Amino acid sequence: MRAAAAGPMADAQYILPNDIGVFSLDCREAFRLLSPTERLYAHHLSRAAWYGGLAVLLQTSPEAPYIYALLSRLFRAQDPDQLRQLALAEGLTEEEYQAFLVYAAGIYSNMGNYKSFGDTKFVPNLPKEKLERVILGSKAAGQHPEEVRSLWQTCGELMFSLEPRLRHLGLGKEGITTYFSGDCTMEDAKLAQDFLDSQNLSAYNTRLFKGVLEDGQPCYEVRLASVLGAEPALHSEMTSKLKSYEFRGSHFQVTRGDYAPILQKVVEHLEKAKAYAANSRQEQMLAQYIESFTQGSIEAHKRGSRFWIQDKGPIVESYIGFIESYRDPFGSRGEFEGFVAMVNKAMSAKFECLVASAEQLLKELPWPPAFEKDKFLTPDFTSLDVLTFSGSGIPAGINIPNY
């Protein structure tokens, strides 16, 4: 591995190896067994998840959205084989072009240029000037010269930079984050959390931006993720929260409209999915998710999650929203995630046997009954074939909701 290609500090932990595995999710058989209505339900939920997943780019690093847009331009204009011919003609070796493809796969897999597990930055394992020649010599650059050049100028340096603060996600001097503006510290994060708690507001769907008033007093904008912004709207549970506050000598302003164009697409496809819902619980679940993403209300998402819990044994399983808070340096803000899956009936039958035997199996565990709940709550244990999983990484398993 040629760590020097990305700069003198580019050791192995900041580079994705050329022999890294790429695997396809094969869910054709499970999808084939769905009814036409179930397929349409899964399709629109998947579209909502993929659109929402774009928010992760904005939640990762300042340059991540531009890198993604640049790669999208390149691959829409030329397929990998065509780009390979261009790269070789521009003087890249086969290994260097493979390194570029691996980097692109890493961006798509992690939805950004920081690893979803470990929060470490990764950089292209080839010289910057060679990648620049491929980008500026591409068909995309010929079709949209100003746009492609602007994207490269915006993200090129940051794509390769391994300055100490940029090597990891973190807050203040400890790393990079876009959940907070660059001048925020851990003390600011704690103050903002106390403010949110005082107003019974969740941090899950927020970002924090710090400024200074003319009198030198610090001011903070708490920005909620929603379709609606500052425009007048019918009264909802959120409208009374959208105002200015004074809290412990600091000025706070609660606004909304973060990720609005993205969430508009999410809402459009959730509305379409409602027409193919299998039952009223799914309809009510989607209605609350739509309310949540439109208004910026986590309480609405909680209500939707309750309907999700009540929807026992669905053929098409899904969950969507601002879910896991691992990548927020303060641990409060949720990263967008959406998945759609279909029941693997054969494997689920085995899990049902396990659940049915659970009360007897608990008696065999090496601790007394006092350590168990008085009444065993039977879980809904299902094996799923994943159709769609948008977000920064696919876990081996998930335990949701997190409320």
N, C-alpha and C positions, 0 to 999 in steps of 0.2 A: 504494500500500500504506500503510495507516494504522498506522504503527509505534507511535504513542502509545497505541493502544487497550489494549495489554498493559502499559503502564507507560512511564516516560520513557526507559528504557534498551533498549526493545524495538525494536532496529533490524532491518533486513531479514534478517540472518543467524539471528535467533531466531524467525522466522515462516515458515510454509509458505505460499506464494502461492496465491491463490484459483484460479488457472488451472493449477495443477499437474496433471500427467497421471495418470489412473487407468486401468490396463489389466487386462484379464482374461486369464488363462492358458487357452488353448483346447487341450485335450488329448482332446476327445471322440473323434476318429477313432482315435487311438492306443489309447485305452481300449476302444473298440468292438472292436478287433481282438484283444484279449486273450481267452483262454479263460475259462470260468467260474471255474476254480480260480485262474488268474492274477489275475482281478479280486478275488477274496476275499483273496488274498495281499496285493495292493496296498492293498486297503481297510484291513485290520488294521494294516499297516505305517503307513499314513497316520494312522490313529487314534492309534497310538503316538507318531508324530511331533508331531501337534497337541497331545496332552496334554503331552508333554515340552517343547514350545515355551513353555508357560506358565512354566517355570522362568526363562526369559529376563527376564520381568518382575521377578522377585526378584533377578536378577543386574544390574539396571540402576540403579534409584534407589529410595529408600524409598517414594516416592509412586506409582510405576508400577503396582503391583498394584491399588491402590485406584482409580486412574483407569480402568484396564481393567475392573474390576468395576462401576464406576459406569456406564461407557458400555454395558456388556453389559446392565445392568438397563434402561437407557433404551431401547435398540433392541429388546429382547425384548418390551417392553410396547407400543411404538409403532414403526411403520415410519418411514423418513425423511420421507415426505410428510405423515404425521400430525404428526410433530414440527415440521415446517416450519409447519404451520398454527398450532400452539401458539406457536412462536417469533415469528411475525408478530403474533399477538394480544398477546404480551407486550412488543411494542415493538421487536423486532429488525428490522433491514433485511434485504433479500434477501442483500446482500453479507455481513452479519454471520452469517446462518445458514449461508451457504456456507462461511464461515471456520470455523465449528464443525464442519461435515462434513469439511472438509479436515483439521482437527486430529484428528478421530476416525480418519480414514483413515491419518494419520501415525502414530498410536499403534498401530494394527493392523499397519501395514507394518513399523515399527521394533521392535515388541513393547516399547514403552516410550516415554518422552518425551524421549529423546536420539537423535540421528541415528545410524544404524548405520555410516554412512561419514562420519567427521569428529568424532563424539562430542560434538556441540554440542546444547545443549538447544533445544527449540522450544516455544513457548507459544501459546495461542489468540489469534487476531487479532481480538478483540472485547472489550468491557468486561466485567470480572469480574462486576459486578452484573447484567448482562443474561443472562449464562450461568447465573448462580444462579437467576434467575427462571424460566428454562426448566426447569432441573433440578428445582426444588422445586414447579413447577407441572405436572410431567409425570405421566402415568398411573402410571409406576413409583413415584413418590413417593406417589401416592394409595394404591397397593397395599401398599407397604412403606415407610411414612413414616419410621420410626426408622432403618432400614437405609440408605436413600438419604441422609437428612440426615447420618447418621454418616459415610458415605463422603465426602460433600462437605466436611464439617468437617475430615476427615482430610487430604484432598488438595487442597482448593480453593486455599489460600494457596500451597502449593508448586507447584501447576500453573502459576501465573502468575509466581512469584518469579524474578527475574533478579539476585539477589545475586551478587557476583563469583564466589564459590566454587561456586555452583550452575549456572554457565553452561556448564561442560564436565565431562566425566568426568575423574577424576583422584584422586590419593591425598593425604590430609592437607589442607593449605591450598590445594593446587593444583586441587582439584575434588571431585566427588562420586563415590562408588562404593559398591556393596553387596557386593563381593567381600571387603571388609575392614570392620571396625567403624569408626565415625567417628573414633576416637582413634588409629588406626594411622597410622604414618608410613612413609616409604620405608625407614628403618632397621629398623623392625619387619618389613617385608616381606622384607628381605634376611636378617634373623636367622631368620625362619620358613623361608625357602627353604633356608638352610644346615641347619636342623634336619631338614627333610623329606629332603634329600639324605643326611644322616647315617643316616636310618632306611630309605633306599631306598623312600620314599613319593613318589608323583607328586602335584603340585599341581593337576593338570588338573580334578579333580572336588571341589576343596576350597574353603572360605571360611575366613577368619581373623578371630577375635574376641578382642579384647584386654581384660584386666581387671587388677585389682591385688589381691594377697593382703593379709591383715590386717597382715603385717609390712612392707608396702610393696613387696614383690617383685612385678615384673610377671608376669602369667600369660597364657597364650595358649591358646585353644581352636581346634584344627584340626578343622573339621567336614567329614566326607566325605558326599557325596551318595549316598543309599542308601534302599532300602525299610526295611531293618532299622535299628533304633535301639539302645537300651540293653538291650532284652530278651535273655534268654539264647538262644543259638543254637548249632547244631551247629558244630563246629570248621571253620573255613575259613582260607584264607591271610590273611584280614584280622583275625580275632579276636585274634591275638597282638599286633597293632599297637594295639588299643584300650585304652590305659592312660595313666598319667601318666609324664612324663619330666622330668629336670632337664638343661638344656642351656645352657651359658655363663651361668650365674647366673639363668636364667629358668625358670619352670615351664611345661611344655607338656602339654596333655591332648588326646589324639586321640579324637574321638567320631565318630558317624555318625548318619544319619537326616535329613540336609538334603534338602529337597524330597520327603520320604517319601510324602505323599499323591499327589503328581504322578507320581512314579516307580512307584508301585503301579499306576496306570492304564497307564503305559507297558508294564510287565511283563505285565499282563493281556492286552494286545493283541499283544505279541510272542509270547506263548504261543499265542494263537489263530492267528497268522500261521504258526507252525510246522506246523500241520496242512495247510497249503496250499503248503508249500515245494516247489520243483521238484526238489530233489536233496538228498543228505545233507550237502553242504557248506553249503547254506543253513540246514539244520536245526542243524548244529553252530555256525554263525555266530550264529544267534538264541539258542541255548542259552548261549553265552558272553556275549552281550549281557545276557541275563536274569540271569546270574550277576553280571555287573558292576554292574548297576543295583540288584540285590537286596543284594549284600554291600558295595558301595562299592569294588570292585576295578578299578583301571585295567589291571592285568595281565590280567584276564579279558577286558577290552575289546580289548586288544592281540591276544589269542588269537582273538577273534571277527574282528578285522580281518584276520588271516592267512587265515582261511577265506573272508572276503570277497574278498581278492585272488585266491585260488585259484578262485573261482566265475567263470570266464571267460564273457563274453558272455551274461549273464542277460537274459531278456526283461523282467523287472521288476527294475530296479536300485534300490538303497537304501543309505543309511548313516545312522547315528543315534548320538548320544552328545555328550559334552562335547568339542568339536572345536577351534574357533579361539580363540586367546588374545589377539586384538588389543585387546579392550576391558578387559582386566585392566591396570590402570596399571603393574603390575610385569611383565606379559607372560608369566605362567605358568599362569593359570587359564583353563580352556576354557569357552566359552559353549555352551549346549545348542543342538544343531542336528539336524534330521532331514529327510531328503528321500526322496521316492519318485518314480521316473520310469520311463518306458517307452521301449523302443528305437524310434527312428525308422529303420526299416530302409533306406529309400532313401538318406538322408544318411549313415548308417553305412557303407554300401557304398562311398561315395566316400572316406570316411576310411580304410577298409581298403586302398584303392588307394594312398593316401598313405603308409600305414605300410609296405606292401609295397615301395614305392620308396625308403624312407627311407635305406637303406644307400648307395644310389647318389647320392641327393640330398646326403648328408653330405659326399661327396667334392667337391661343388661349392661348399661353404661357404668363406668367405675366411679360413680358418686351417688349419694343418697337422694331420695325423692325431694328432700327439702330444697335442693338446688334447682328443681324444675318448677314450672308454673303449676298452680292447682288444677287447671284444666288445660289439656292439650288442644291447641288451636290448629286444626288441620290445614296445611298450606295447599295452595294451588300449584302443583309441581308439574311443569310441562316441558317437554323437549321440543325445541323449535328449530326449523331450518330458516336461516336468515335470508331475506330477500334484499333488504336495504338496511344499512347502518351508517348514518351520517354523524360525523363528529371527529374528534382528534385521534381516536383509536378504538379498536374493538376488544372489549374485555372478554375473559373466559366465561364470566357469568356476571349477572347484575342483580342487585337487591334493591328494588324500588317500590313505592316512592320514598323519597328522602325526607319527607315532612314528618 
